[in-house]
Structure formats: C-alpha cells, structure tokens
Amino acid sequence: MMVTEETGVPDAALPVALLREHLRLGTGFGEDGLEDGILARHLRAAMAAIEGRTGKVVLARRFRLRLDRWRGGKAGQALPLAPVRSVVSVEVMGGAALVAVPPARWRLVPDLSRPRLVAAGGWPAVPEGGAVEIVFDAGFGADWAAVPPDLAQAVLLLAAEFHERRHEVGLPAAALPRTVQALIERWRTVRILGGGGA
C-alpha cells in the first residue's frame, strides 16, 4: 500500500497569524512578516506529525492510494485516511491498460475512524503485476475554521514547540508533548493486526 498526496495545503490556509499570536511575537517593528515562512514550515511539520499519529487529515487535499490487490473482502476496501469527503476515481491497472471502475459499482461508506469503499457485486480482478488506484479527497475542510478545536490546538502547540526548539540541531527527536498527546488521543484510530484492511 502506498498513499501519495496529490495536492498540498495552500499557504493561505495555514493559520500563520494564529501561531504568531500564540507565540506572542512582537508586531509594529517593520518586520512583522519576517518569520512567516518559518512559521508556515512549523505548521506543516506539526500537521504532518498529528496526521501521522491520528490518520485524520487536518486540511482538505487530494490523495492517491495504490494497492497491489483488493483488501478487506465483503467488509469493503478500507481507506487509510479520514474524513473522506469524496472518491474521485477507482481504477484497476494491468500492464499498460488502465480500466476505470464505474461509480455505480461501488459506494463510499463515510466513517470518521475507518472509511471504506464497498463494491456492488464484488471488485474486478487485479491482473498479475497490476494495481488498484483510488483517488480521494480527505480532510475536515479547506480552511482552519473547519478543523475541530482540539486538533487545531494540538497543531498550534506542536508548531510552537518546533519553533521554540528550532536551534537544537543534532539532538535526538523527542516524543510529542503530553498536552499534544492528550488533545489527539480521542482522534487516534486503533488498528488491530496492523490495519490489514487498508
């Protein structure tokens, strides 16, 4: 299984001003936007860490899931990220051939923990050496106001931590701060047997 991010989060969607306020950075000195680039990088890194721990996509974007075979049987093909807003395409590849699976043959079962696709009458066979590609849009929303408050606060706290420790080069990576862990705990998906359905 391989998940690829097809579209990124635009800079305008990042809460740079909120992080600046959270850090109590000075204003009115003619250099107000000087650190915006590094604050945006801290926010992106914090979002990636939170998304990696929870499997929840903070800000909406498009992903491509590539599988070597269908998984999950009758329960459906699990998608590794949530919340899934829509499925753009489902395709089976074999050699140079690419065959779209019509939307009438599957349906999305939205779930905040484990969204999945369920086939009507079974999935088409995947040829030897072939693959399945599912393109989908996931995320709570396109702007920061759509992000649940506890996840938004976790991202801000972690980005602030990255900012505070930005000069500590060469030190071993620390665990997530306890406050961040507490905020994301309810969003974590428990995966039994390594999440074999994904």
Protein Blocks (a to p, Z undefined) as FASTA:
>chain_A
ZZddfbdcdfklpcfklmmmmnopaehkopmmmmmmmmmmmmmmmmmmmmmmnopafbgc
ddddddfbdehijnopcdfbdcdfbdfbdcddehjbccdddfklpccdddfklgcdddeh
iaadddehiacdddddedjbfbfklpcfklmmmmmmmmmmmmmmmmmghiacddddfklm
mmmmmmpccdeehilmZZ
